[in-house]
Amino acid sequence: SEVPLAELAAELRGGTGTGLRVEYVAADLGSEQGLQRAMAALRDVLPTGPSGRLLVINNAGSLGDISKSFLDLTNPEEINSYFAFNITSALCLTSTALQAFGKRPDSHRTVVNISSLCALKPFKNWALYCSGKAARDMMFQVLALEDRDVRVLNYAPGPLDTDMQLLARSETGDPEMRQFFQNLQKSGQLIDCTVSAQKLVKLLEEDTFLSGAHLDFYNV
């Protein structure tokens, strides 16, 4: 969404006093046109940036239609659109960023995939989401295996208090799963985004994780 991106960019530019350069691109990463626009921005910005560190965080994602069971998922266009956004865009943006930044002397490159417990555990009515998260975990494990110079982390941030959780407890088709998410909210078990983000920053600063590992908020 362009308006909140612009507001965040203005906040970052005005609040640091360090001349921080902030660029943003509002794009539908589920469409080829939007993805190409984001990739072009990376190619423009990264070759001229500072040489010390590259940090790529893949956070964009969607639930899909969680009102549907496995047997309801019969529309190839719907399924392909989901995976284009949740898998293809993450792969293309990450590979483009690494290529554009290049291998520089004394540089440090890190790629973070915002993962989920759903990458490891099936949830009823969440066939698309679970499959997408599992595929992304494996995809980034391959990157870690292929390029030992890139630090790769699959970070599961826990059940965050976001609009996505609101959808989970209101639109999940399976009544038991819907009740499970409702109970998380009622019992105060949802995690503030800032708390989980701070734990991720700590992991990156310590930099002791096994490259390609899946680490969960509750286990670090």
Secondary structure, DSSP 8 states (H G I E B T S, - for coil): -HHHHHHHHHHHHHHSSS----------TTSHHHHHHHHHHHHHHGGGS-SSEEEEEE-------TTS-GGG---HHHHHHHHIIIIIHHHHHHHHHHHHH---TT-EEEEEEE--GGGTS--TT-HHHHHHHHHHHHHHHHHHHH-TTEEEEEEE--SBSSHHHHHHHHH-SSHHHHHHHHHHHHTT--B-HHHHHHHHHHHHHH--S-TTEEEEGGG-
